Amino acid sequence: MTDYRSPSTGRAVRAVLFDTFGTVVDWRSGIAASVGRFAHRHQLSLDPAAFALEWRGRYLPSMAEVRSGRREFVSLDVLHRENLLESFEKFGVAAEALPGGEVDDLARSWRWLPPWPDSVEGIEAMKRHVIVGPLSNGNTGLLVDMAKYAGLPWDVVLGSDVSKAFKPDPRAYRTPAELLGLEPGEVMLVAAHPSDLEAAQTSGLATGFVARPDEYGPGRPTDPPPPGAWDVSGASLIELAASLFGTPDQR
């Protein structure tokens, strides 16, 4: 096995943990597909892609209520359902006229998202050298279902319901390291979102950036990260694995 020593923490990386939504799985196309099927079944006039973006747009504000202390911790499953109902209202859909069980199923569609084409292979390549798992705002049940559906080869799944904290709360980054018996600097967060990586860095973790320019749709502008801001950067998780541990013929 090849060790990777983080330039920023000075420690050998023993676990690589991943942001999930947008970094490992393509939430936009997955949610749009689920919304499209739901709208077809119930003869709703909805633009599935626009609805997916609206629903996702409520993600950060809803978690802010918990992070601020104005609300007790609740799972992301709960927030997704509340945000779905608010999105229905925004689009003029009467949720109370729809079958409650089907609304519940749609709210849980964040569990059934397709991985990016490089995700499984890239994670498998890192798994040969380090512990791999999600470091996500998703709750444990959600992340387990996501992994089963997408074929994600995690060693461990620790959801936000374990730390009772949403990123960028430092507890969200440090609790997984503690439970794995590691120092924060022995854990790397891989994410497509610079703000997530900045918070991980502040919490003492090593960081890896993967570009996901199509997260919000092809051709939508994204802000490139500052060069050299993270320990490693790549255009895919396969490229990131090679930067960390070498290509198969180098190992």
Protein Blocks (a to p, Z undefined) as FASTA:
>chain_A
ZZdddfklopacfbdcddfehplpcfklmmmmmmmmmmmmnopacdfklmmmmmmmmmmm
mmmmmmnopaccddfklmmmmmmmmmmmmnopafklpcfklmmmmmmmmmmccddfklmm
mmmmmmmmmccddddfbdfklmmmmmmmnopacfbdcdfklnopacfbfklmmmmmmmno
pafklpccddfbfklmmmmmmnopacdddddfklnoghiacddddehkambdcfbfklmm
mmmnopfklZZ
